[in-house]
Amino acid sequence: MRNLVRIVLLSLCLVLVPLVAFAEEGGGAGSGAGMLAIGAGLTIGLAGLGCGIGQGLTAGNTAAGIARNPGASGTMFTSFILGMVLIESISIYGLVVGLLIVFRIPA
């Protein structure tokens, strides 16, 4: 439980520190480009993280399935490639959303 509280507090600090770093004095007439950059970076980073986890699980389970039943490797490999393509599309969506954020294009 203490580790969970520590992780939550550290995550909160990591989220709040950039807010202080990009704070501006005055009327706030800045463009907020720093926040857009943070948002785009988080979008692409989290999409890449999710895809990496998904691809690792898919590759590991496919390798284990082929090791248990080598005769079904053809159908497993086809499903593996299709799954990898679908997983990779998630990271492409993350890239598109990140670019929409950076260039401020309304979706």
Contacts in CASP RR format, 6 or more apart in sequence:
PFRMAT RR
TARGET T0000
AUTHOR 0000-0000-0000
METHOD contacts of the structure
MODEL  1
MRNLVRIVLLSLCLVLVPLVAFAEEGGGAGSGAGMLAIGAGLTIGLAGLG
CGIGQGLTAGNTAAGIARNPGASGTMFTSFILGMVLIESISIYGLVVGLL
IVFRIPA
18 34 0 8 1.000
18 35 0 8 1.000
18 38 0 8 1.000
22 32 0 8 1.000
22 34 0 8 1.000
22 35 0 8 1.000
22 38 0 8 1.000
24 30 0 8 1.000
36 101 0 8 1.000
36 102 0 8 1.000
36 104 0 8 1.000
37 102 0 8 1.000
39 98 0 8 1.000
39 101 0 8 1.000
40 98 0 8 1.000
40 99 0 8 1.000
40 101 0 8 1.000
40 102 0 8 1.000
41 98 0 8 1.000
43 94 0 8 1.000
43 97 0 8 1.000
43 98 0 8 1.000
43 101 0 8 1.000
44 94 0 8 1.000
44 95 0 8 1.000
44 98 0 8 1.000
47 90 0 8 1.000
47 91 0 8 1.000
47 93 0 8 1.000
47 94 0 8 1.000
47 95 0 8 1.000
47 97 0 8 1.000
48 90 0 8 1.000
48 91 0 8 1.000
48 94 0 8 1.000
50 90 0 8 1.000
50 91 0 8 1.000
51 87 0 8 1.000
51 88 0 8 1.000
51 90 0 8 1.000
51 91 0 8 1.000
52 87 0 8 1.000
54 87 0 8 1.000
55 84 0 8 1.000
55 87 0 8 1.000
55 88 0 8 1.000
58 80 0 8 1.000
58 83 0 8 1.000
58 84 0 8 1.000
58 87 0 8 1.000
59 80 0 8 1.000
59 84 0 8 1.000
62 76 0 8 1.000
62 77 0 8 1.000
62 79 0 8 1.000
62 80 0 8 1.000
65 72 0 8 1.000
65 76 0 8 1.000
66 72 0 8 1.000
66 73 0 8 1.000
66 76 0 8 1.000
66 77 0 8 1.000
69 76 0 8 1.000
97 107 0 8 1.000
99 105 0 8 1.000
100 107 0 8 1.000
END
